[in-house]
């Protein structure tokens, strides 16, 4: 049987002064992980196998972990998923959490699928199965989810003060744009004028016409 490297009197949880707490010990294959909302800390060299609990009702989170020989100088670890049980501690009464250890690896694997642990009060021979329990409810931080996705925010486009924004171009019938006159070669002034006239906004065209008329 696998024995954990643990202190014989490891005290993992002290909810009240020791004068008012009772001892709950566990078989070496049954590992206590949590009491209500309090997590029990374990280490490789010190595994908790006893708890001191004040009288009252508790939810215990346990895990089954056992070691079996599967061949010459070979071993196999059988473990269960964590499970919850309830425990009622009476004043002046210590307890021991036990289980029926399987004789074979196959039996251990079957037990790990649905572990059943028993509780024995000190000084009594009767062992009773510990009722299964659900995990204590944990209130998660409140979050507000929008009903619709918020529109993405984009930074405004900065434009020089002396240049007006280009007018919106209809996608139905966009006017043809004259090709950009290429540098080098013989480019007529008329071609340049036509190109820049098509690039100008209505306001720029009007200002240009007024300037031409004033110079005539």
Secondary structure, DSSP 8 states (H G I E B T S, - for coil): -------TT----BSS-GGGEEEEEE-TTEEEEEETTEE----SS----EEEEESEEEEEEEEEEEEEEEETTEEEEEE---EEEEEEE-TT--EEEE----SSHHHHHHHHHS---EEEETT---EEE--B--------------SS------------TTS-------SSS---------SSS---HHHHHHHHHHHS-HHHHHHHHHHHHHH-
